[in-house]
Amino acid sequence: MSHTFLSTALKSASVLVLWSAIFLPARAEAQSALVGKVMPDGRIKFDRVNDLMINDNRKVKLAPENLQRVEPSDSKSLARVELNRAGLLRGDGKGRIYRVNPDGSTDRVIPENFPLKFSIQPATSPIPVTVTVVKDKKSKDESEISARDFYFYLADPEPERAALQFVLSPGNFPDLAGQLHVMEGFAASLSGSPVLADLRRNLYGRLTDASSAYDAGGPYLSLLEAQKI
């Protein structure tokens, strides 16, 4: 599966809508989270978790992706944030993780304990990252995700509903096929969740709207796209 969304979807205006409507009110009181990872067969699997750690730390540094370089002297001035208050995190399929901002821009996630001894380019420089998912703090049920397989992380009081808004926003994906691929993984991972009823209603509404628009003289291509659902 190609992860070209960083050059397309992450810059879309729909990200701003998603943050303002869903993510920002939840940041101060997030209690649980949803993590997504790319499976060996290419599926996206979502799991509800308690916590996330990067390089065994619950805090990270953020470097704006549009910066040309970050020097060692800049390290102390970089923003720091707790992962359960970071909002939407996404992986690019190449081992790099980014925080998506309200305006659609991205910040490179740098481990809190990573020693910045040389200058880096936030958009491209390789940085060793170990992602640890904490499913249950009491039982210390933890597992690691390869940074290349890390797809998504969002902490929210209602993580499944917040993730549904992400899945339903076309601007988060390079094309409809990419969106449907993630929808399929979302539905398979959360079978039995009440949010799936909302997903079905949304997809049915998109199909009937496209059909009605075609009957009224709308473009056939739009109907064909909707029928892929």
MARDO-68702 format. One record per residue: x, y, z of N, C-alpha, C in turn. Coordinates in steps of 0.2 Angstrom, whole numbers, plus 5000, padded with zeros to 4 digits. Atoms other than C-alpha are relative to their C-alpha. Example, Ala and Ser with C-alpha at 12.3 -4.5 7.8 and 13.67 -1.06 7.14 Angstrom:
2
+------+------+------+------+------+------+------+------+------+
|  n.x |  n.y |  n.z | ca.x | ca.y | ca.z |  c.x |  c.y |  c.z |
+------+------+------+------+------+------+------+------+------+
| 5004 | 4994 | 5000 | 5062 | 4978 | 5039 | 5004 | 5006 | 5000 |
| 4996 | 4994 | 4999 | 5068 | 4995 | 5036 | 4996 | 5005 | 5003 |
+------+------+------+------+------+------+------+------+------+
***
This chain:
229
+------+------+------+------+------+------+------+------+------+
|  n.x |  n.y |  n.z | ca.x | ca.y | ca.z |  c.x |  c.y |  c.z |
+------+------+------+------+------+------+------+------+------+
| 5004 | 4994 | 5000 | 5000 | 5000 | 5000 | 5004 | 5006 | 5000 |
| 4996 | 4994 | 5001 | 5007 | 5017 | 4995 | 4997 | 5005 | 5005 |
| 5002 | 4995 | 4995 | 5007 | 5031 | 5009 | 5002 | 5007 | 4997 |
| 4998 | 4994 | 5003 | 5008 | 5046 | 4998 | 4995 | 5006 | 5003 |
| 5005 | 4995 | 4997 | 4995 | 5055 | 5009 | 5004 | 5006 | 5003 |
| 4996 | 4994 | 4997 | 5009 | 5067 | 5016 | 5000 | 5005 | 4995 |
| 4999 | 4994 | 5005 | 5011 | 5076 | 5000 | 4993 | 5002 | 4997 |
| 5006 | 4999 | 5002 | 4992 | 5076 | 4997 | 4995 | 5001 | 5005 |
| 5006 | 5000 | 4995 | 4979 | 5072 | 5010 | 5002 | 5005 | 5006 |
| 4999 | 4996 | 4994 | 4988 | 5080 | 5025 | 5000 | 5008 | 4999 |
| 5000 | 4993 | 5002 | 4988 | 5097 | 5016 | 4993 | 5003 | 4999 |
| 5007 | 4998 | 5002 | 4969 | 5097 | 5013 | 4996 | 5004 | 5005 |
| 5004 | 4996 | 4995 | 4956 | 5109 | 5021 | 4996 | 4995 | 5004 |
| 5005 | 5004 | 4995 | 4946 | 5094 | 5028 | 5004 | 4998 | 5006 |
| 4996 | 5002 | 4993 | 4960 | 5091 | 5041 | 4998 | 5006 | 5005 |
| 5002 | 4995 | 4995 | 4956 | 5108 | 5048 | 4993 | 4999 | 5003 |
| 5007 | 5001 | 4997 | 4937 | 5104 | 5049 | 5000 | 4994 | 5005 |
| 5000 | 5006 | 4995 | 4941 | 5087 | 5057 | 5003 | 5002 | 5007 |
| 4997 | 4997 | 4994 | 4952 | 5096 | 5070 | 4996 | 5004 | 5004 |
| 5004 | 4995 | 4997 | 4941 | 5110 | 5074 | 4993 | 4997 | 5003 |
| 5007 | 5003 | 4998 | 4925 | 5099 | 5075 | 5001 | 4994 | 5005 |
| 4999 | 5006 | 4997 | 4933 | 5083 | 5083 | 5005 | 5000 | 5005 |
| 4993 | 5001 | 4997 | 4951 | 5084 | 5089 | 5001 | 5005 | 5006 |
| 4998 | 4995 | 4996 | 4953 | 5100 | 5098 | 4996 | 5000 | 5007 |
| 5004 | 5000 | 4994 | 4939 | 5099 | 5111 | 5002 | 4994 | 5005 |
| 4999 | 5006 | 4996 | 4945 | 5081 | 5116 | 5007 | 5000 | 5003 |
| 4993 | 5001 | 4998 | 4964 | 5085 | 5119 | 5001 | 5001 | 5008 |
| 4999 | 4999 | 4993 | 4962 | 5091 | 5137 | 4998 | 4995 | 5004 |
| 5002 | 5005 | 4996 | 4953 | 5076 | 5143 | 5000 | 4993 | 4997 |
| 4999 | 5006 | 5004 | 4958 | 5062 | 5132 | 5001 | 4994 | 5005 |
| 4999 | 5006 | 4995 | 4956 | 5045 | 5142 | 5002 | 4994 | 4996 |
| 4998 | 5006 | 5004 | 4959 | 5032 | 5128 | 5002 | 5002 | 4993 |
| 4998 | 4999 | 5006 | 4965 | 5030 | 5111 | 4999 | 4995 | 4995 |
| 5001 | 5005 | 5006 | 4964 | 5021 | 5094 | 5007 | 5001 | 4996 |
| 4994 | 5000 | 5004 | 4980 | 5016 | 5085 | 4999 | 4995 | 4994 |
| 5001 | 5004 | 5006 | 4981 | 5010 | 5067 | 5007 | 4998 | 4998 |
| 4993 | 5003 | 5002 | 4995 | 4999 | 5060 | 4998 | 4996 | 4993 |
| 5001 | 5003 | 5006 | 4998 | 4992 | 5043 | 5002 | 4992 | 5001 |
| 4999 | 5007 | 4999 | 4997 | 4973 | 5043 | 5004 | 4997 | 4994 |
| 4995 | 5003 | 5006 | 5009 | 4961 | 5032 | 4996 | 5000 | 4994 |
| 5003 | 5000 | 5006 | 4995 | 4959 | 5020 | 4997 | 5006 | 4997 |
| 5002 | 4993 | 5002 | 4992 | 4978 | 5018 | 4994 | 5002 | 5003 |
| 5006 | 4997 | 4996 | 4976 | 4979 | 5029 | 5002 | 5005 | 5005 |
| 4999 | 4996 | 4994 | 4975 | 4993 | 5041 | 4996 | 4998 | 5006 |
| 5003 | 5003 | 4994 | 4971 | 4986 | 5058 | 4999 | 5006 | 5006 |
| 5001 | 4995 | 4994 | 4964 | 4998 | 5072 | 4999 | 4996 | 5006 |
| 5001 | 5003 | 4994 | 4965 | 4994 | 5090 | 4999 | 5005 | 5005 |
| 5001 | 4995 | 4994 | 4959 | 5003 | 5106 | 5005 | 4998 | 5005 |
| 4994 | 5001 | 4995 | 4973 | 5006 | 5118 | 5000 | 5005 | 5005 |
| 5000 | 4995 | 4994 | 4977 | 5015 | 5134 | 5005 | 5005 | 4999 |
| 4995 | 4995 | 5000 | 4993 | 5024 | 5129 | 5005 | 4998 | 4994 |
| 4995 | 5001 | 5005 | 5007 | 5026 | 5117 | 5007 | 5003 | 5002 |
| 4993 | 4997 | 4999 | 5026 | 5028 | 5119 | 5004 | 5000 | 4994 |
| 4995 | 5000 | 5006 | 5039 | 5033 | 5107 | 5007 | 5000 | 5003 |
| 4993 | 5001 | 4997 | 5057 | 5027 | 5112 | 4999 | 5000 | 5008 |
| 5001 | 5001 | 4993 | 5050 | 5023 | 5129 | 4998 | 5006 | 5004 |
| 5001 | 4994 | 4997 | 5044 | 5040 | 5132 | 4993 | 5002 | 4998 |
| 5007 | 4997 | 5002 | 5026 | 5048 | 5133 | 5000 | 5007 | 4998 |
| 5000 | 4993 | 5003 | 5032 | 5065 | 5127 | 5005 | 5000 | 4994 |
| 4996 | 4999 | 5006 | 5039 | 5070 | 5110 | 5002 | 5007 | 4999 |
| 4999 | 4993 | 5003 | 5047 | 5085 | 5102 | 4997 | 5001 | 4993 |
| 5003 | 4999 | 5006 | 5039 | 5093 | 5087 | 5004 | 5005 | 4996 |
| 4996 | 4995 | 5005 | 5049 | 5101 | 5072 | 4996 | 5001 | 4994 |
| 5004 | 4998 | 5006 | 5039 | 5110 | 5059 | 5003 | 4997 | 4993 |
| 4997 | 5003 | 5006 | 5041 | 5100 | 5043 | 5002 | 5005 | 4994 |
| 4998 | 4996 | 5005 | 5043 | 5115 | 5032 | 5006 | 5004 | 5002 |
| 4993 | 4998 | 4999 | 5059 | 5120 | 5041 | 5005 | 4997 | 4996 |
| 4995 | 5003 | 5004 | 5074 | 5118 | 5030 | 5005 | 4996 | 5004 |
| 4995 | 5004 | 4995 | 5085 | 5112 | 5045 | 4998 | 5002 | 5007 |
| 5000 | 4999 | 4993 | 5085 | 5110 | 5063 | 5007 | 4999 | 5003 |
| 4993 | 5001 | 4997 | 5101 | 5113 | 5072 | 5000 | 4998 | 5007 |
| 5000 | 5002 | 4993 | 5107 | 5106 | 5089 | 4998 | 5006 | 5004 |
| 5002 | 4995 | 4996 | 5105 | 5123 | 5096 | 4993 | 5002 | 5000 |
| 5007 | 4999 | 5000 | 5087 | 5123 | 5092 | 4996 | 4995 | 5004 |
| 5004 | 5005 | 4996 | 5083 | 5108 | 5102 | 4996 | 5002 | 5006 |
| 5003 | 4998 | 4994 | 5078 | 5117 | 5118 | 4994 | 5004 | 4998 |
| 5006 | 4996 | 5002 | 5066 | 5128 | 5108 | 4994 | 4996 | 4997 |
| 5006 | 5004 | 5003 | 5056 | 5114 | 5100 | 4994 | 4999 | 5004 |
| 5006 | 5001 | 4996 | 5038 | 5112 | 5106 | 5001 | 4993 | 5002 |
| 5000 | 5007 | 4997 | 5036 | 5097 | 5117 | 4993 | 4999 | 5002 |
| 5007 | 5002 | 4998 | 5019 | 5088 | 5120 | 5000 | 4993 | 5002 |
| 5002 | 5006 | 4998 | 5012 | 5073 | 5128 | 4997 | 4996 | 4995 |
| 5003 | 5003 | 5005 | 5007 | 5060 | 5116 | 4992 | 4999 | 5000 |
| 5007 | 5001 | 5000 | 4990 | 5058 | 5123 | 4996 | 5007 | 5000 |
| 5003 | 4993 | 5001 | 4987 | 5077 | 5120 | 5003 | 5003 | 4993 |
| 4997 | 4997 | 5006 | 4996 | 5078 | 5103 | 4995 | 5000 | 4994 |
| 5005 | 4999 | 5006 | 4980 | 5076 | 5092 | 5002 | 4994 | 4996 |
| 4999 | 5005 | 5005 | 4982 | 5066 | 5076 | 5007 | 4999 | 4998 |
| 4993 | 5002 | 5002 | 4998 | 5057 | 5073 | 4999 | 4995 | 4994 |
| 5000 | 5005 | 5006 | 5001 | 5048 | 5056 | 5007 | 4998 | 4998 |
| 4994 | 5002 | 5002 | 5015 | 5038 | 5049 | 5000 | 5001 | 4992 |
| 5000 | 4999 | 5007 | 5021 | 5040 | 5031 | 5002 | 4993 | 4996 |
| 4998 | 5007 | 5003 | 5026 | 5021 | 5028 | 5007 | 4999 | 4999 |
| 4993 | 5000 | 5001 | 5044 | 5025 | 5028 | 5004 | 5001 | 5007 |
| 4997 | 4999 | 4993 | 5047 | 5026 | 5047 | 5000 | 5007 | 5003 |
| 5001 | 4993 | 4998 | 5043 | 5044 | 5049 | 4993 | 5001 | 5003 |
| 5007 | 4999 | 4996 | 5029 | 5050 | 5061 | 4999 | 5008 | 5000 |
| 5002 | 4993 | 5001 | 5020 | 5067 | 5059 | 4994 | 5001 | 5005 |
| 5006 | 4997 | 4997 | 5008 | 5077 | 5070 | 4997 | 5004 | 4995 |
| 5004 | 4995 | 5005 | 4994 | 5085 | 5059 | 4997 | 5006 | 5004 |
| 5003 | 4994 | 4997 | 4990 | 5103 | 5064 | 4994 | 5002 | 4997 |
| 5006 | 4998 | 5002 | 4974 | 5112 | 5063 | 5000 | 5003 | 4993 |
| 5000 | 4997 | 5006 | 4979 | 5121 | 5047 | 5002 | 4995 | 4994 |
| 4998 | 5005 | 5005 | 4984 | 5105 | 5038 | 5008 | 4999 | 5000 |
| 4993 | 5000 | 5000 | 5003 | 5108 | 5041 | 5002 | 4994 | 5004 |
| 4998 | 5006 | 4996 | 5013 | 5094 | 5049 | 5007 | 5002 | 5004 |
| 4994 | 4999 | 4996 | 5026 | 5093 | 5062 | 5004 | 4993 | 5001 |
| 4996 | 5007 | 5000 | 5040 | 5079 | 5062 | 5000 | 4999 | 5008 |
| 4999 | 5002 | 4993 | 5039 | 5069 | 5078 | 5007 | 4998 | 5002 |
| 4993 | 5002 | 4998 | 5056 | 5068 | 5087 | 5000 | 4997 | 5007 |
| 5000 | 5002 | 4993 | 5058 | 5057 | 5102 | 5003 | 5004 | 5005 |
| 4998 | 4995 | 4994 | 5060 | 5067 | 5118 | 5007 | 4998 | 5002 |
| 4993 | 5002 | 4998 | 5076 | 5057 | 5122 | 5005 | 5000 | 4994 |
| 4995 | 5001 | 5005 | 5084 | 5058 | 5105 | 5005 | 5006 | 5000 |
| 4995 | 4994 | 4999 | 5100 | 5068 | 5106 | 5002 | 5003 | 4993 |
| 5000 | 4996 | 5007 | 5100 | 5081 | 5092 | 5008 | 5003 | 5000 |
| 4993 | 4998 | 5000 | 5119 | 5081 | 5090 | 5003 | 5003 | 4993 |
| 4998 | 4998 | 5006 | 5119 | 5086 | 5072 | 4993 | 5003 | 4997 |
| 5006 | 4997 | 5003 | 5107 | 5096 | 5060 | 4996 | 4995 | 4996 |
| 5005 | 5004 | 5003 | 5092 | 5088 | 5053 | 4995 | 5003 | 4995 |
| 5006 | 4997 | 5004 | 5079 | 5091 | 5039 | 4994 | 4996 | 5003 |
| 5006 | 5003 | 4997 | 5062 | 5088 | 5048 | 4996 | 4996 | 4995 |
| 5004 | 5004 | 5004 | 5054 | 5082 | 5032 | 5003 | 4993 | 4997 |
| 4997 | 5006 | 5003 | 5067 | 5069 | 5027 | 5005 | 4996 | 5004 |
| 4994 | 5003 | 4996 | 5081 | 5065 | 5040 | 4997 | 4994 | 5003 |
| 5002 | 5006 | 4996 | 5080 | 5047 | 5047 | 5002 | 5001 | 5007 |
| 5000 | 4999 | 4993 | 5077 | 5047 | 5065 | 4998 | 4993 | 5003 |
| 5002 | 5006 | 4997 | 5077 | 5030 | 5075 | 4994 | 5001 | 5005 |
| 5007 | 5000 | 4996 | 5059 | 5027 | 5082 | 4998 | 4993 | 5002 |
| 5004 | 5007 | 4998 | 5052 | 5013 | 5092 | 4993 | 5002 | 5003 |
| 5007 | 4998 | 4998 | 5033 | 5014 | 5094 | 4998 | 4994 | 5005 |
| 5003 | 5005 | 4995 | 5026 | 5005 | 5110 | 4993 | 5001 | 5001 |
| 5008 | 4999 | 4999 | 5007 | 5002 | 5111 | 4999 | 4997 | 5007 |
| 5002 | 5003 | 4993 | 5001 | 5000 | 5129 | 4992 | 4999 | 5000 |
| 5008 | 5001 | 5001 | 4984 | 4991 | 5128 | 4997 | 5000 | 5007 |
| 5003 | 5000 | 4993 | 4982 | 4989 | 5147 | 5006 | 5002 | 5005 |
| 4994 | 4997 | 4995 | 4993 | 4999 | 5160 | 5000 | 4995 | 5006 |
| 4999 | 5004 | 4994 | 4988 | 4988 | 5175 | 5003 | 4993 | 4999 |
| 4997 | 5007 | 5001 | 4993 | 4971 | 5167 | 5006 | 5001 | 4996 |
| 4994 | 4998 | 5003 | 5007 | 4980 | 5158 | 5000 | 4996 | 4993 |
| 5000 | 5003 | 5007 | 5001 | 4973 | 5141 | 5002 | 5005 | 4995 |
| 4996 | 4996 | 5005 | 5013 | 4981 | 5129 | 5002 | 4996 | 4994 |
| 4997 | 5003 | 5006 | 5018 | 4978 | 5111 | 5003 | 5005 | 4996 |
| 4997 | 4995 | 5005 | 5029 | 4986 | 5098 | 4997 | 5000 | 4993 |
| 5002 | 5000 | 5007 | 5024 | 4992 | 5081 | 5006 | 5003 | 4996 |
| 4995 | 4997 | 5004 | 5037 | 4995 | 5068 | 4998 | 5007 | 4997 |
| 5001 | 4993 | 5002 | 5039 | 5013 | 5064 | 4997 | 5000 | 4992 |
| 5002 | 5000 | 5007 | 5036 | 5009 | 5045 | 4993 | 4997 | 5000 |
| 5007 | 5003 | 5000 | 5020 | 5000 | 5050 | 4995 | 5004 | 5004 |
| 5005 | 4995 | 4996 | 5013 | 5014 | 5061 | 4996 | 5004 | 4995 |
| 5004 | 4996 | 5005 | 4998 | 5022 | 5052 | 4997 | 5006 | 5003 |
| 5004 | 4995 | 4998 | 4988 | 5032 | 5064 | 5000 | 4999 | 5008 |
| 5001 | 5000 | 4992 | 4986 | 5037 | 5083 | 4996 | 5006 | 5001 |
| 5005 | 4995 | 4997 | 4972 | 5047 | 5091 | 4998 | 4999 | 5007 |
| 5003 | 5000 | 4993 | 4968 | 5050 | 5109 | 4994 | 5004 | 5001 |
| 5006 | 4997 | 5000 | 4951 | 5055 | 5113 | 4995 | 4997 | 5005 |
| 5004 | 5004 | 4995 | 4937 | 5052 | 5126 | 4995 | 4995 | 4996 |
| 5003 | 5005 | 5004 | 4928 | 5043 | 5111 | 5004 | 4999 | 4994 |
| 4995 | 5001 | 5006 | 4942 | 5037 | 5100 | 4997 | 4997 | 4994 |
| 5003 | 5004 | 5006 | 4931 | 5026 | 5089 | 4996 | 5005 | 4996 |
| 5004 | 4995 | 5003 | 4919 | 5041 | 5085 | 5005 | 5005 | 4996 |
| 4995 | 4995 | 5003 | 4934 | 5053 | 5082 | 5003 | 4997 | 4994 |
| 4997 | 5003 | 5005 | 4942 | 5040 | 5071 | 4996 | 4999 | 4994 |
| 5005 | 5000 | 5005 | 4926 | 5038 | 5061 | 5000 | 5006 | 4996 |
| 5000 | 4994 | 5003 | 4927 | 5056 | 5057 | 5006 | 5001 | 4995 |
| 4994 | 5000 | 5004 | 4944 | 5054 | 5050 | 4999 | 4996 | 4994 |
| 5001 | 5005 | 5005 | 4939 | 5039 | 5040 | 4995 | 5003 | 4995 |
| 5005 | 4998 | 5005 | 4925 | 5048 | 5032 | 5002 | 5007 | 4997 |
| 4997 | 4994 | 5003 | 4935 | 5064 | 5027 | 5004 | 4998 | 4994 |
| 4996 | 5002 | 5006 | 4940 | 5061 | 5009 | 5007 | 5004 | 4999 |
| 4993 | 4997 | 5001 | 4954 | 5074 | 5010 | 5006 | 4997 | 5004 |
| 4994 | 5004 | 4996 | 4964 | 5062 | 5022 | 5003 | 4995 | 4996 |
| 4997 | 5006 | 5004 | 4967 | 5050 | 5007 | 5001 | 5003 | 4993 |
| 4998 | 4997 | 5007 | 4975 | 5052 | 4990 | 4994 | 4999 | 4995 |
| 5006 | 5001 | 5004 | 4959 | 5044 | 4982 | 4995 | 4996 | 5003 |
| 5005 | 5004 | 4997 | 4943 | 5035 | 4985 | 5002 | 4993 | 5001 |
| 4997 | 5007 | 4999 | 4952 | 5018 | 4983 | 5003 | 5000 | 5007 |
| 4997 | 5000 | 4994 | 4963 | 5023 | 4997 | 4996 | 5001 | 5006 |
| 5005 | 4999 | 4995 | 4949 | 5029 | 5008 | 4996 | 4993 | 5001 |
| 5004 | 5006 | 4999 | 4939 | 5013 | 5005 | 5004 | 4994 | 5003 |
| 4995 | 5005 | 4997 | 4954 | 5002 | 5010 | 5000 | 5001 | 5007 |
| 5000 | 4999 | 4992 | 4955 | 5011 | 5027 | 4993 | 4999 | 5003 |
| 5007 | 5002 | 4997 | 4936 | 5010 | 5029 | 4999 | 4993 | 5001 |
| 5001 | 5008 | 5000 | 4937 | 4991 | 5026 | 5004 | 4998 | 5006 |
| 4997 | 5001 | 4994 | 4950 | 4990 | 5040 | 4997 | 5002 | 5006 |
| 5003 | 4997 | 4995 | 4941 | 5001 | 5051 | 4994 | 4996 | 5002 |
| 5006 | 5004 | 4998 | 4925 | 4991 | 5050 | 5002 | 4993 | 5002 |
| 4998 | 5007 | 4998 | 4934 | 4974 | 5051 | 5003 | 5000 | 5007 |
| 4996 | 4999 | 4993 | 4944 | 4980 | 5067 | 4995 | 5001 | 5005 |
| 5004 | 4998 | 4995 | 4929 | 4987 | 5076 | 4993 | 4997 | 4999 |
| 5007 | 5004 | 5001 | 4915 | 4974 | 5072 | 4996 | 5000 | 5007 |
| 5004 | 4999 | 4994 | 4901 | 4977 | 5085 | 5000 | 5007 | 5003 |
| 5000 | 4993 | 4997 | 4905 | 4995 | 5088 | 4994 | 5004 | 4997 |
| 5006 | 4996 | 5003 | 4890 | 5007 | 5087 | 5002 | 5005 | 4995 |
| 4998 | 4995 | 5005 | 4900 | 5019 | 5076 | 4999 | 4997 | 4993 |
| 5001 | 5003 | 5007 | 4898 | 5006 | 5062 | 4993 | 5002 | 4997 |
| 5006 | 4998 | 5003 | 4880 | 5010 | 5060 | 5000 | 5007 | 4997 |
| 4999 | 4994 | 5003 | 4885 | 5028 | 5057 | 5004 | 5000 | 4993 |
| 4997 | 5001 | 5006 | 4897 | 5022 | 5044 | 4996 | 4998 | 4995 |
| 5005 | 5003 | 5005 | 4884 | 5012 | 5035 | 4995 | 5006 | 4998 |
| 5005 | 4995 | 5002 | 4872 | 5027 | 5035 | 5003 | 5005 | 4996 |
| 4997 | 4996 | 5004 | 4885 | 5038 | 5028 | 5001 | 4998 | 4993 |
| 4999 | 5002 | 5007 | 4890 | 5027 | 5014 | 4994 | 4999 | 4996 |
| 5006 | 5001 | 5003 | 4872 | 5023 | 5010 | 4997 | 5007 | 4997 |
| 5002 | 4993 | 5001 | 4868 | 5042 | 5010 | 5004 | 5002 | 4993 |
| 4996 | 4998 | 5005 | 4883 | 5045 | 4998 | 4998 | 4996 | 4993 |
| 5002 | 5003 | 5006 | 4877 | 5032 | 4986 | 4993 | 5002 | 4997 |
| 5006 | 4997 | 5002 | 4859 | 5038 | 4986 | 5000 | 5007 | 4997 |
| 4999 | 4993 | 5002 | 4864 | 5056 | 4984 | 5003 | 5000 | 4993 |
| 4997 | 5000 | 5006 | 4875 | 5051 | 4969 | 4995 | 4998 | 4995 |
| 5006 | 5003 | 5005 | 4860 | 5041 | 4961 | 4995 | 5005 | 4999 |
| 5005 | 4995 | 5001 | 4848 | 5055 | 4964 | 5003 | 5006 | 4995 |
| 4996 | 4995 | 5004 | 4861 | 5068 | 4956 | 5000 | 4998 | 4993 |
| 4999 | 5002 | 5007 | 4863 | 5057 | 4941 | 4993 | 5000 | 4997 |
| 5007 | 5000 | 5002 | 4844 | 5055 | 4939 | 4998 | 5007 | 4998 |
| 5002 | 4993 | 5001 | 4843 | 5074 | 4939 | 5005 | 5003 | 4995 |
| 4996 | 4998 | 5005 | 4856 | 5075 | 4925 | 5007 | 5001 | 5002 |
| 4993 | 5000 | 4998 | 4872 | 5074 | 4935 | 5005 | 4996 | 4996 |
| 4995 | 5004 | 5003 | 4888 | 5067 | 4929 | 5000 | 4992 | 5001 |
| 5000 | 5007 | 4999 | 4889 | 5048 | 4926 | 5006 | 4998 | 5004 |
| 4994 | 5002 | 4996 | 4907 | 5048 | 4933 | 4999 | 5000 | 5007 |
| 5001 | 5000 | 4993 | 4901 | 5053 | 4950 | 4996 | 4994 | 5003 |
| 5003 | 5006 | 4998 | 4889 | 5039 | 4950 | 5004 | 4994 | 5000 |
| 4996 | 5005 | 5001 | 4902 | 5027 | 4945 | 5005 | 5000 | 5007 |
| 4996 | 5000 | 4995 | 4913 | 5033 | 4959 | 4996 | 4998 | 5007 |
| 5004 | 5002 | 4994 | 4899 | 5031 | 4972 | 4999 | 4993 | 5000 |
| 5001 | 5008 | 5000 | 4896 | 5013 | 4966 | 5005 | 4996 | 5002 |
| 4994 | 5004 | 4997 | 4913 | 5008 | 4971 | 4999 | 4999 | 5007 |
| 5001 | 5001 | 4993 | 4907 | 5010 | 4989 | 4997 | 4993 | 5001 |
+------+------+------+------+------+------+------+------+------+
***
